[in-house]
Amino acid sequence: MLEVEQLNQYYASSHTLRGVSLSVGKGECLALLGRNGVGKTTLLKCLMGVLPVAQGSVRFNGRDITRLTPHERARLGIAYVPQGRDIFARLTVEENLLMGMAARPGRAARQIDGAVYELFPVLREMLARRGGDLSGGQQQQLAIARALLARPQLIMLDEPTEGIQPSIIKDIERVIRLLRQRGDIAILLCEQYFDFARALADKFIVLSRGEVLAGGAPELMDGDDVRRHLAV
């Protein structure tokens, strides 16, 4: 579904991504691992079109999308939950959710799919509350729910467990597991928490200094070796 070939990106004179290649198929979860500052967020922003690609290609469902804008990629079925969540703090939970459906036509853009409340029951109880009044964990659930309401074929999650209380981490793990089991969506999970990623991923990539250091199926990767590249 998503194929990235030899992607390079620069920030001023810094070579931030160095020949990164990866692929993730329908129904798969690919975990992108690495400590802070190695290029994980930069890579996701390049895949979403927020940052330009210097060299290399990004293909989605066989189509070259390397030069498409973020809104064009969103309409093709790519959703992005950024680090820090980026919800609309002054809008209500309901209004935030409706924003996730903005690309849908007519009436379909004004009726929230009740399935999202089955994934995140707490949101139904908070529809009238402002997004900025929610806890960090609740905001993370809102951000993921908003992305899913766009009915994506690929969802990219940037550090969904960062600063989140353990009970909500379990809820997020449950939702990602359900999405995998559903089999109709590809998941690119950017994480530092190895055990969380290992429990969900079909395969791993470890990023270090902007390049792929290692990768493979979970059972083929040594946990201690991966953790060494996640430690500060």
VOSE-593197 format. One record per residue (C-alpha): residue in one letter; residue number from 0; x, y, z. Coordinates in steps of 0.2 Angstrom, whole numbers. Layout:
<nodes>
NODE   residuo   num      c1      c2      c3
NODE         a   NUM       X       Y       Z
...
</nodes>
This chain:
<nodes>
NODE   residuo   num      c1      c2      c3
NODE         m     0       0       0       0
NODE         l     1      14      12       5
NODE         e     2      31      11      -3
NODE         v     3      46      22       0
NODE         e     4      62      21     -10
NODE         q     5      78      29      -5
NODE         l     6      70      45       2
NODE         n     7      82      59       6
NODE         q     8      78      75      15
NODE         y     9      88      90      21
NODE         y    10      86     104      33
NODE         a    11      98     118      28
NODE         s    12     115     110      28
NODE         s    13     109      95      38
NODE         h    14     106      78      29
NODE         t    15      91      73      40
NODE         l    16      85      57      31
NODE         r    17      97      46      21
NODE         g    18      91      34       9
NODE         v    19      76      28      19
NODE         s    20      66      14      11
NODE         l    21      51       5      19
NODE         s    22      35      -3      14
NODE         v    23      19      -7      23
NODE         g    24       4     -17      16
NODE         k    25     -15     -17      19
NODE         g    26     -18     -24      36
NODE         e    27       0     -23      42
NODE         c    28       7     -13      56
NODE         l    29      25      -6      54
NODE         a    30      34       1      69
NODE         l    31      46      14      66
NODE         l    32      58      15      81
NODE         g    33      72      26      86
NODE         r    34      77      39     100
NODE         n    35      72      57      99
NODE         g    36      81      67      85
NODE         v    37      84      53      73
NODE         g    38      72      58      60
NODE         k    39      56      49      64
NODE         t    40      44      64      64
NODE         t    41      53      71      49
NODE         l    42      50      55      39
NODE         l    43      31      55      44
NODE         k    44      30      74      39
NODE         c    45      38      69      22
NODE         l    46      26      55      19
NODE         m    47      11      67      23
NODE         g    48      18      80      12
NODE         v    49      21      93      26
NODE         l    50      40      93      22
NODE         p    51      47      92       4
NODE         v    52      57      77      -2
NODE         a    53      74      80      -9
NODE         q    54      77      63     -18
NODE         g    55      68      47     -18
NODE         s    56      50      42     -21
NODE         v    57      34      39     -11
NODE         r    58      20      28     -19
NODE         f    59       3      25     -12
NODE         n    60      -8      11     -19
NODE         g    61       4      11     -34
NODE         r    62       3      29     -37
NODE         d    63      18      41     -36
NODE         i    64      13      54     -23
NODE         t    65      30      62     -19
NODE         r    66      25      79     -25
NODE         l    67       7      79     -19
NODE         t    68       1      92      -6
NODE         p    69      -5      86      11
NODE         h    70     -23      88       7
NODE         e    71     -21      78      -9
NODE         r    72     -14      64       1
NODE         a    73     -27      65      14
NODE         r    74     -41      64       0
NODE         l    75     -32      48      -6
NODE         g    76     -34      40      11
NODE         i    77     -19      44      21
NODE         a    78     -22      51      39
NODE         y    79      -8      58      51
NODE         v    80      -9      59      70
NODE         p    81       6      71      74
NODE         q    82      16      71      89
NODE         g    83       8      83     102
NODE         r    84      -9      78      94
NODE         d    85     -13      96      87
NODE         i    86     -32      95      92
NODE         f    87     -42     112      91
NODE         a    88     -41     117     109
NODE         r    89     -55     130     108
NODE         l    90     -67     119      98
NODE         t    91     -78     106     107
NODE         v    92     -74      87     105
NODE         e    93     -89      85      93
NODE         e    94     -82     100      82
NODE         n    95     -65      92      82
NODE         l    96     -72      75      77
NODE         l    97     -82      84      63
NODE         m    98     -66      92      57
NODE         g    99     -60      74      53
NODE         m   100     -74      72      41
NODE         a   101     -72      88      32
NODE         a   102     -67      80      15
NODE         r   103     -83      70      14
NODE         p   104     -97      76       3
NODE         g   105    -113      84       9
NODE         r   106    -123      76      24
NODE         a   107    -109      63      26
NODE         a   108     -98      77      33
NODE         r   109    -110      81      47
NODE         q   110    -114      64      55
NODE         i   111    -102      56      66
NODE         d   112    -100      37      63
NODE         g   113    -105      29      80
NODE         a   114     -92      16      78
NODE         v   115     -79      29      84
NODE         y   116     -88      29     101
NODE         e   117     -86      10     102
NODE         l   118     -67      12     100
NODE         f   119     -66      27     112
NODE         p   120     -82      27     123
NODE         v   121     -76      42     134
NODE         l   122     -78      54     119
NODE         r   123     -97      51     119
NODE         e   124     -97      58     136
NODE         m   125     -87      73     132
NODE         l   126     -94      80     116
NODE         a   127     -98      97     123
NODE         r   128     -82      99     131
NODE         r   129     -68     110     123
NODE         g   130     -53     100     117
NODE         g   131     -41     110     127
NODE         d   132     -50     105     143
NODE         l   133     -46      86     141
NODE         s   134     -32      77     148
NODE         g   135     -17      73     137
NODE         g   136     -23      55     136
NODE         q   137     -40      60     131
NODE         q   138     -34      72     118
NODE         q   139     -24      58     111
NODE         q   140     -39      47     109
NODE         l   141     -48      62     101
NODE         a   142     -34      65      89
NODE         i   143     -34      46      84
NODE         a   144     -53      46      82
NODE         r   145     -53      62      72
NODE         a   146     -41      54      60
NODE         l   147     -51      38      59
NODE         l   148     -67      47      54
NODE         a   149     -58      52      38
NODE         r   150     -59      33      34
NODE         p   151     -41      31      29
NODE         q   152     -32      17      21
NODE         l   153     -16      22      30
NODE         i   154     -15      30      47
NODE         m   155       2      36      53
NODE         l   156       4      38      72
NODE         d   157      18      49      79
NODE         e   158      23      44      97
NODE         p   159       5      40     103
NODE         t   160      11      34     120
NODE         e   161      21      50     124
NODE         g   162      16      57     141
NODE         i   163       1      46     142
NODE         q   164      -5      38     158
NODE         p   165      -4      19     157
NODE         s   166     -23      15     157
NODE         i   167     -25      26     141
NODE         i   168     -10      17     133
NODE         k   169     -19       1     136
NODE         d   170     -34       9     127
NODE         i   171     -24      15     112
NODE         e   172     -16      -2     111
NODE         r   173     -33     -10     111
NODE         v   174     -39       1      96
NODE         i   175     -23      -2      86
NODE         r   176     -25     -21      88
NODE         l   177     -43     -20      83
NODE         l   178     -38     -10      67
NODE         r   179     -25     -23      63
NODE         q   180     -38     -37      65
NODE         r   181     -50     -28      54
NODE         g   182     -37     -30      40
NODE         d   183     -42     -15      29
NODE         i   184     -30      -2      35
NODE         a   185     -11       0      35
NODE         i   186      -3       7      51
NODE         l   187      14      16      52
NODE         l   188      17      17      71
NODE         c   189      32      29      76
NODE         e   190      37      24      94
NODE         q   191      51      24     107
NODE         y   192      42      12     119
NODE         f   193      48      -5     112
NODE         d   194      37     -16     122
NODE         f   195      21      -7     116
NODE         a   196      27      -8      98
NODE         r   197      33     -26      99
NODE         a   198      15     -31     105
NODE         l   199       7     -23      89
NODE         a   200      19     -23      75
NODE         d   201      21     -36      60
NODE         k   202      38     -29      57
NODE         f   203      50     -16      63
NODE         i   204      62      -3      56
NODE         v   205      75       5      68
NODE         l   206      80      23      63
NODE         s   207      97      31      68
NODE         r   208     104      47      62
NODE         g   209      92      48      48
NODE         e   210      95      31      41
NODE         v   211      88      13      43
NODE         l   212      99       4      54
NODE         a   213      90     -13      56
NODE         g   214      73     -20      52
NODE         g   215      63     -36      51
NODE         a   216      49     -46      59
NODE         p   217      47     -45      78
NODE         e   218      53     -63      81
NODE         l   219      69     -60      72
NODE         m   220      74     -44      81
NODE         d   221      84     -45      97
NODE         g   222      75     -34     110
NODE         d   223      90     -29     120
NODE         d   224      99     -23     104
NODE         v   225      84     -13      98
NODE         r   226      82      -5     116
NODE         r   227     100       0     115
NODE         h   228      95      11     100
NODE         l   229      81      18     109
NODE         a   230      90      23     125
NODE         v   231      94      41     128
</nodes>
